[in-house]
């Protein structure tokens, strides 16, 4: 195999691994990866407003609102109007949401972040540089993407609905 085929195999392995984990998360929790990540953030930072949550997980407020709507339908999160400022809506996990998160799997994203943070700064720069080059070679550098290892639309409807 030549080097370009080696690179394509590695890219395909990353894509397949991401897809397989997404399916496993959905099977074990009934959530999409973005929903799980939203719930993980709520577990650590609740109560929090939609705007603060959106900044925390690097998604638009509209996307987060869509994710929250689906989680609220499943009774995993709750929204409460602020007592001091009625314009603010505070989001937190429900007891069912807390219970679900107890058995939630570690995501590839968490694993990647932990391992990436453990390597030397120069090596981190090399990895980022190589990935930037790959994005350019695939003409993907202009695409807007959240820092999330997920395939497809972030606010897509649940497949179970």
Secondary structure as the mmCIF struct_conf table of DSSP 4:
data_model
#
loop_
_struct_conf.conf_type_id
_struct_conf.id
_struct_conf.beg_label_comp_id
_struct_conf.beg_label_asym_id
_struct_conf.beg_label_seq_id
_struct_conf.end_label_comp_id
_struct_conf.end_label_asym_id
_struct_conf.end_label_seq_id
HELX_RH_AL_P HELX_RH_AL_P1 UNK A 3 UNK A 29
BEND BEND1 UNK A 30 UNK A 30
HELX_RH_AL_P HELX_RH_AL_P2 UNK A 33 UNK A 45
BEND BEND2 UNK A 47 UNK A 47
STRN STRN1 UNK A 48 UNK A 49
HELX_RH_AL_P HELX_RH_AL_P3 UNK A 50 UNK A 57
TURN_TY1_P TURN_TY1_P1 UNK A 58 UNK A 58
HELX_RH_AL_P HELX_RH_AL_P4 UNK A 61 UNK A 73
TURN_TY1_P TURN_TY1_P2 UNK A 74 UNK A 75
BEND BEND3 UNK A 76 UNK A 76
STRN STRN2 UNK A 77 UNK A 81
BEND BEND4 UNK A 83 UNK A 84
TURN_TY1_P TURN_TY1_P3 UNK A 86 UNK A 87
STRN STRN3 UNK A 89 UNK A 93
HELX_RH_AL_P HELX_RH_AL_P5 UNK A 95 UNK A 102
TURN_TY1_P TURN_TY1_P4 UNK A 103 UNK A 103
HELX_LH_PP_P HELX_LH_PP_P1 UNK A 104 UNK A 107
HELX_RH_AL_P HELX_RH_AL_P6 UNK A 108 UNK A 118
BEND BEND5 UNK A 119 UNK A 119
HELX_RH_AL_P HELX_RH_AL_P7 UNK A 121 UNK A 137
TURN_TY1_P TURN_TY1_P5 UNK A 138 UNK A 139
TURN_TY1_P TURN_TY1_P6 UNK A 141 UNK A 142
BEND BEND6 UNK A 143 UNK A 143
BEND BEND7 UNK A 147 UNK A 148
BEND BEND8 UNK A 152 UNK A 152
TURN_TY1_P TURN_TY1_P7 UNK A 154 UNK A 155
HELX_LH_PP_P HELX_LH_PP_P2 UNK A 156 UNK A 158
TURN_TY1_P TURN_TY1_P8 UNK A 159 UNK A 160
#
